[in-house]
């Protein structure tokens, strides 16, 4: 395959400063000169001296989704924001130092006030003693040829020491994490959000670093063992062990948080906030796309994006297959414009929408007849059960199965293996397949649940972008749902996401 490296490498973005969109616009007027010192200790930063409190508070807070409907906000007992700065302790998460400095500096310049902002990083006093063990991995030629960005990303992480690695699905972020882990060779914690990924990641580290899997610690799925070098854990299980004083917080010098867009959740955030690890990185293909302001919580624990590999680059290099999107219009039933809750709209317009579901079944039959393997992603067990039964009624010869999060992990794994082997032609799944799992032989991805989340859409699309034998593209079936204004708005937001990626080939169809 011929690749224009100069052109494709230009697609990689390497932002070094905090994203400007997360630096709040400052309107406060400063009267006193700014003369303060920020001392970083572990995951927290202490600010002392003269500084504009309101500017600092604004730079380290964001509005909580749905705040306007909260009784506390309506009664003016709460400002509707999540504040990451503690007035009592005068501290804020150390990942926000750059954002705080920029916000205060901007306010000082606006007010023509003198500005002195000193940063003392006490973490530098305890820099782990690391050697250069190389970035080579077992079983692959790491960071060469069309994957040369991986080595560049690994080096950028080691140099920056903290930040977010943004690599689109299929770009090999776990391999990059393995290479950084090997190079630094310090006690390492790798956080994953799902039990399936807990075991999958542990196997990957063992394989790439050529070590016995029993040497890798595991915290989660009813297992508890801290590894001498590497430990893989789920945030919820780790938090429980921390609360029981079973885990030394200073055990790890390197913390890697996979699918770090979940770090805004309270459990994930609280765990990261307690770990003083010197090297700390977030890994995700969609880290700062939540759209609810909580991106600030992620940056607070890791720092800003330091390396970006988009879907477009992976498609250009042949690492991912080109995604083709067929958008099909659904205009029945027409629901009342007013008087319905979101749950009612979603139930009638999606889950129980016989026109939408009939179209999903018809497309499934057509694609199976063409010899394609189909993955149908939905949100609820009720919707999945209905589609499962409908496919059976339409054609009992189609080999299909519905899996969801309430089933035993081993049963889900069996279904996935059958699908990978081709024994299942169709797999229906809830959000358990949204992220991280390696299913390379998806030919057709049907998005049956709609939604507006950019993160979720790109994560779901990423399930099918992996290359496979004879696979030259991924066909994504999405729906423009005209049943209700909210559903149509979500459809338009998904369309914008496809267009923004600049590599999705979009075609509109009538139902």
C-alpha positions in Angstrom: 0.0 0.0 0.0 1.3 3.4 -1.0 1.1 6.1 1.8 1.9 9.8 1.6 3.6 10.1 5.0 4.1 13.8 4.8 0.4 14.3 4.2 -0.8 11.7 6.7 1.6 12.8 9.5 0.2 16.3 9.1 -3.1 14.9 10.3 -1.7 14.1 13.7 -2.2 16.9 16.2 0.1 17.6 19.1 -1.4 20.3 21.3 1.0 21.2 24.1 -1.1 23.8 26.0 -4.5 23.3 27.7 -7.4 23.6 25.2 -8.5 27.2 24.9 -12.1 26.2 24.9 -11.8 25.1 28.5 -10.3 28.4 29.7 -13.4 30.4 30.9 -13.8 33.9 29.6 -12.8 36.3 32.4 -14.8 39.4 33.0 -13.8 40.1 36.6 -11.8 43.2 37.4 -8.7 42.9 39.5 -7.7 45.7 41.8 -4.8 44.3 43.8 -1.6 43.1 42.0 -1.4 39.4 41.4 1.5 37.9 43.3 0.9 34.2 44.2 2.7 30.9 44.4 1.2 27.5 43.4 2.8 24.5 45.1 2.1 21.1 43.5 2.1 18.1 45.8 0.9 14.9 44.3 -2.5 15.3 42.6 -3.2 18.6 44.4 -2.0 22.2 44.0 -2.0 24.8 46.9 -2.3 28.4 46.0 -1.0 31.2 48.3 -0.6 34.9 48.1 -2.7 37.6 46.3 -4.9 36.3 43.6 -8.5 37.0 42.3 -10.7 34.4 44.0 -13.6 34.7 41.7 -11.5 34.3 38.6 -9.9 31.2 40.1 -13.3 29.7 41.1 -14.7 30.3 37.6 -11.6 28.7 35.9 -12.0 25.6 38.1 -15.8 25.0 37.9 -18.4 24.0 35.4 -22.2 23.8 35.3 -23.6 20.4 36.2 -26.0 18.9 33.6 -29.6 19.6 34.6 -28.6 22.2 37.1 -31.4 24.6 36.1 -34.1 22.1 37.2 -32.6 21.5 40.7 -34.5 22.9 43.6 -31.3 24.1 45.2 -30.5 26.2 42.1 -34.0 27.6 41.8 -34.0 28.6 45.4 -30.6 30.2 44.9 -28.9 27.9 47.5 -26.6 26.6 44.8 -25.0 28.2 41.8 -25.4 25.1 39.7 -21.7 24.4 39.4 -19.3 21.7 40.4 -16.3 23.4 42.0 -12.9 21.8 41.9 -11.3 24.5 44.0 -11.6 24.2 47.8 -11.8 27.5 49.5 -11.2 25.8 52.9 -7.9 24.2 51.9 -7.0 26.7 49.0 -6.3 23.7 46.8 -7.3 22.5 43.3 -6.3 19.5 41.2 -2.8 19.9 39.8 -3.9 19.2 36.2 -5.6 22.6 36.2 -2.5 24.7 36.9 -2.0 25.8 33.3 -5.7 26.7 33.0 -5.7 28.6 36.3 -2.5 30.5 35.3 -4.0 31.5 31.9 -7.3 32.6 33.4 -5.6 34.8 36.1 -3.1 36.2 33.6 -5.9 37.2 31.2 -7.8 38.9 33.9 -4.7 40.8 35.1 -3.9 42.0 31.6 -7.5 43.1 31.2 -7.3 45.2 34.4 -3.7 46.3 33.6 -2.6 44.8 36.9 0.9 43.4 37.6 1.1 39.7 37.4 3.4 37.3 39.3 2.5 33.6 39.2 5.2 31.2 40.5 4.8 27.4 40.3 6.7 25.1 42.7 6.4 21.5 41.7 7.3 19.3 44.7 6.7 16.2 42.5 10.0 16.9 41.0 11.7 16.1 44.3 10.6 12.5 44.0 11.1 11.7 40.4 11.1 7.9 39.9 14.5 6.6 39.0 13.9 5.3 35.5 16.2 3.9 33.0 15.9 3.6 29.2 14.6 0.1 28.6 13.5 0.8 25.0 10.1 0.7 23.5 10.3 -2.6 21.8 7.4 -5.0 22.3 6.9 -8.7 21.8 5.2 -10.0 18.7 5.0 -6.7 16.8 7.4 -4.2 15.2 6.4 -1.2 17.4 6.3 2.3 16.0 7.5 1.6 12.4 6.1 1.9 9.0 2.4 3.0 8.9 2.5 2.8 12.8 5.4 5.2 13.3 3.1 7.6 15.2 3.0 5.1 18.0 6.7 5.5 18.8 6.3 9.3 18.5 3.4 9.2 20.9 5.2 7.1 23.4 8.2 9.4 23.4 5.8 12.4 23.8 4.3 10.8 26.9 7.6 10.1 28.5 8.7 13.7 27.9 5.5 15.3 29.0 5.1 13.0 32.1 1.4 13.8 32.3 -1.4 14.3 29.8 -4.0 12.7 27.5 -3.2 10.4 24.7 -6.0 10.8 22.1 -5.9 7.9 19.7 -8.9 6.9 17.7 -10.2 3.3 18.0 -7.9 0.8 16.2 -4.8 3.1 16.6 -3.1 0.9 19.2 -3.3 3.0 22.3 -2.9 -0.1 24.5 0.3 -1.0 22.6 1.6 2.5 23.2 0.7 2.2 26.9 2.7 -1.1 27.0 5.7 0.5 25.4 5.7 3.4 27.9 5.3 0.9 30.7 8.3 -1.0 29.5 10.4 2.1 28.9 9.8 3.5 32.4 9.8 0.2 34.2 8.3 1.7 37.4 5.3 0.3 39.4 2.4 0.7 37.1 -1.4 0.8 37.5 -3.7 0.4 34.5 -7.3 1.4 35.1 -10.1 -0.1 32.9 -13.9 0.5 33.1 -15.2 -2.9 32.3 -14.6 -6.4 33.5 -14.1 -7.7 29.9 -11.3 -5.2 29.5 -9.8 -6.1 32.8 -8.9 -9.6 31.6 -8.3 -8.6 28.0 -5.8 -5.9 29.0 -4.0 -8.1 31.4 -3.4 -10.7 28.6 -2.2 -7.9 26.3 0.4 -6.7 28.8 1.6 -10.2 29.4 2.0 -10.8 25.7 3.6 -7.6 24.7 6.0 -7.4 27.6 6.7 -11.2 27.5 6.0 -11.9 31.1 3.9 -14.5 32.8 0.3 -13.3 33.3 0.4 -14.4 36.9 3.0 -11.7 37.5 0.4 -9.0 36.6 -1.8 -8.0 39.4 -5.6 -7.7 39.2 -8.1 -5.8 41.2 -11.7 -6.5 40.1 -14.1 -9.3 39.2 -13.7 -10.7 42.7 -9.9 -10.9 42.4 -7.4 -9.0 44.4 -3.7 -9.2 43.8 -1.2 -6.3 43.6 1.6 -7.0 41.0 5.2 -6.1 41.7 5.4 -4.2 38.4 2.0 -4.0 36.8 -1.6 -4.1 38.2 -4.8 -3.9 36.2 -7.9 -2.7 38.0 -11.4 -1.3 37.7 -11.9 2.0 39.5 -14.9 0.7 41.5 -13.0 -2.3 42.9 -9.9 -0.2 43.6 -11.9 2.4 45.4 -13.3 -0.3 47.7 -9.8 -1.6 48.5 -8.6 1.9 49.2 -11.5 2.6 51.6 -10.5 -0.6 53.4 -6.8 0.5 53.6 -5.8 -2.6 51.6 -3.9 -0.6 48.9 -0.9 1.7 49.6 -1.7 4.9 47.6 1.9 5.6 46.9 2.5 2.1 45.4 2.4 3.2 41.8 4.6 5.8 40.0 2.8 5.4 36.7 -1.0 5.5 36.3 -2.7 4.9 33.0 -6.4 5.5 32.8 -8.0 3.7 29.8 -11.1 5.2 28.1 -10.4 8.2 30.3 -13.5 10.1 29.2 -15.1 8.2 32.1 -12.8 9.9 34.6 -15.6 12.5 35.0 -17.6 9.9 36.9 -17.3 10.3 40.7 -15.8 6.9 41.3 -13.1 7.2 38.6 -12.3 10.8 39.6 -12.1 10.0 43.3 -9.6 7.2 42.7 -7.3 9.3 40.5 -7.6 12.2 43.0 -6.1 10.0 45.7 -3.2 8.6 43.7 0.0 10.7 43.8 1.6 9.0 40.9 4.3 11.1 39.2 3.5 9.8 35.7 -0.2 9.9 34.9 -1.9 9.6 31.6 -5.4 9.3 30.2 -6.0 7.2 27.1 -9.1 7.6 24.8 -10.1 8.2 21.3 -12.8 10.7 22.5 -11.4 12.3 25.7 -12.8 15.8 25.6 -16.1 15.4 23.8 -18.5 15.0 26.7 -20.2 18.3 26.0 -21.4 18.7 29.6 -18.4 20.7 31.0 -17.1 17.7 32.9 -14.1 17.6 30.5 -12.5 19.9 33.1 -12.5 17.0 35.6 -10.5 14.8 33.3 -7.9 17.5 32.6 -7.8 18.1 36.4 -6.4 14.6 36.9 -4.2 14.2 33.8 -3.4 17.5 32.2 -4.3 18.4 28.6 -4.2 16.4 25.4 -0.5 15.9 24.4 -0.9 13.8 21.3 -3.8 13.2 18.9 -4.3 10.5 16.2 -7.7 10.9 14.5 -9.7 8.4 12.5 -8.9 10.2 9.3 -5.2 9.3 9.6 -5.9 5.6 10.4 -8.2 5.4 7.3 -5.7 7.1 5.1 -3.0 4.6 6.1 -5.2 1.6 5.7 -5.1 0.8 9.4 -8.8 1.3 9.6 -11.3 0.5 6.8 -13.3 3.4 5.3 -16.6 3.9 7.1 -19.7 4.3 4.9 -22.8 5.7 6.6 -26.3 5.1 5.2 -28.8 7.3 7.0 -32.4 6.1 6.6 -35.4 8.3 7.3 -37.9 7.2 9.9 -41.0 9.4 9.9 -43.5 7.2 11.8 -45.1 7.5 14.3 -45.4 11.2 14.7 -45.4 11.8 18.4 -47.0 14.9 20.2 -44.6 17.8 20.2 -45.5 18.6 23.8 -46.6 16.8 27.0 -44.1 13.9 26.8 -41.0 13.2 28.9 -37.8 12.1 27.3 -38.3 8.5 28.5 -41.7 8.4 26.9 -40.4 9.9 23.6 -37.5 7.3 23.6 -39.8 4.5 24.4 -42.4 5.3 21.7 -40.0 6.7 19.1 -37.2 4.1 19.4 -37.7 1.1 21.6 -41.3 0.4 20.6 -41.2 2.0 17.1 -42.4 -0.8 14.9 -41.4 1.1 11.7 -37.8 1.5 13.0 -37.6 -2.0 14.2 -39.1 -3.5 11.1 -36.4 -1.6 9.0 -33.7 -2.9 11.3 -34.8 -6.5 10.7 -35.2 -6.0 6.9 -31.7 -4.6 6.6 -30.3 -7.4 8.8 -31.9 -10.0 6.5 -30.6 -8.2 3.4 -27.0 -8.1 4.7 -27.0 -11.7 5.9 -28.1 -12.8 2.5 -25.1 -11.0 1.1 -22.8 -13.0 3.4 -22.2 -10.1 5.8 -21.8 -10.3 9.6 -24.0 -7.8 11.4 -23.7 -6.1 14.8 -26.8 -4.3 16.1 -26.2 -1.9 19.0 -29.1 -0.8 21.2 -29.5 0.7 24.7 -32.1 -1.4 26.5 -32.7 -5.0 27.2 -36.3 -4.6 26.2 -35.3 -3.3 22.8 -32.7 -6.1 22.3 -35.1 -8.8 23.3 -37.7 -7.5 20.9 -35.2 -7.4 17.9 -34.0 -10.8 18.8 -37.5 -12.2 18.7 -38.3 -10.3 15.5 -35.3 -11.6 13.6 -36.3 -15.2 14.7 -39.8 -14.7 13.4 -38.6 -13.1 10.1 -36.1 -15.8 9.4 -35.4 -18.7 11.8 -32.3 -19.7 9.7 -30.4 -16.5 10.7 -27.9 -17.5 13.4 -28.1 -14.7 15.9 -27.9 -13.9 19.6 -28.6 -11.1 22.0 -26.1 -10.3 24.8 -26.3 -7.8 27.6 -24.7 -6.7 30.8 -26.9 -8.8 33.1 -25.6 -12.0 31.7 -22.7 -13.9 33.1 -19.4 -12.7 31.7 -18.4 -16.2 30.5 -21.7 -16.5 28.5 -21.0 -13.2 26.8 -17.5 -14.3 26.0 -18.8 -17.5 24.4 -21.1 -15.5 22.2 -18.3 -13.2 21.1 -16.1 -16.1 20.2 -18.9 -17.7 18.2 -19.4 -14.4 16.4 -15.7 -14.0 15.7 -15.6 -17.5 14.3 -18.5 -16.8 12.0 -20.8 -19.2 13.8 -23.1 -16.3 14.5 -24.2 -14.1 11.6 -25.8 -11.5 13.8 -25.0 -10.2 17.3 -27.3 -7.8 19.1 -25.8 -6.0 22.1 -26.3 -3.3 24.6 -23.6 -0.9 25.7 -21.3 -3.7 26.8 -19.8 -3.6 23.3 -19.5 0.2 23.1 -15.8 0.3 24.0 -12.6 -1.6 23.9 -13.5 -5.1 22.8 -11.7 -6.4 19.8 -14.3 -7.7 17.2 -12.6 -7.4 13.8 -15.1 -9.2 11.6 -18.0 -6.7 11.7 -19.2 -5.9 8.2 -22.3 -4.0 9.1 -23.0 -1.9 12.2 -26.6 -1.0 12.8 -27.2 1.8 15.3 -30.6 1.1 16.6 -30.8 3.4 19.6 -30.0 6.9 18.3 -28.6 9.3 20.9 -26.6 12.4 20.7 -23.3 11.6 22.4 -20.3 12.2 20.2 -18.2 10.0 22.5 -20.6 7.1 22.3 -21.1 7.3 18.6 -17.4 7.3 17.7 -16.7 4.5 20.2 -19.5 2.4 18.7 -18.4 3.1 15.1 -14.9 2.2 16.2 -16.0 -1.4 16.9 -16.3 -2.0 13.2 -13.3 -0.1 11.8 -10.8 -2.9 12.3 -9.5 -4.5 9.1 -10.3 -8.2 8.4 -9.9 -10.8 5.6 -11.6 -9.4 2.5 -13.0 -6.5 4.4 -12.7 -3.2 2.5 -15.2 -1.0 4.4 -17.6 -0.8 7.3 -21.2 -0.1 6.5 -22.9 1.9 9.3 -26.7 2.0 9.3 -28.1 5.0 11.1 -31.5 6.6 11.2 -32.8 10.1 10.8 -35.7 9.9 13.2 -38.5 12.4 12.5 -40.9 11.0 15.1 -40.2 13.8 17.5 -38.2 17.0 17.6 -35.9 15.7 20.2 -35.1 12.5 18.2 -34.5 14.6 15.1 -32.2 16.9 17.0 -30.2 13.9 18.1 -30.1 12.6 14.5 -28.7 16.0 13.3 -26.0 15.9 16.1 -24.9 12.5 15.0 -24.7 13.7 11.4 -22.5 16.6 12.5 -20.2 14.1 14.3 -19.8 12.0 11.1 -19.0 15.1 9.1 -16.5 16.5 11.6 -14.4 13.3 11.4 -13.8 14.1 7.7 -13.5 10.4 6.7 -17.1 9.1 6.9 -18.7 8.7 3.5 -22.4 9.6 4.1 -25.4 8.7 2.0 -29.0 9.6 2.8 -31.9 7.2 2.0 -35.6 7.1 2.3 -37.2 4.4 4.4 
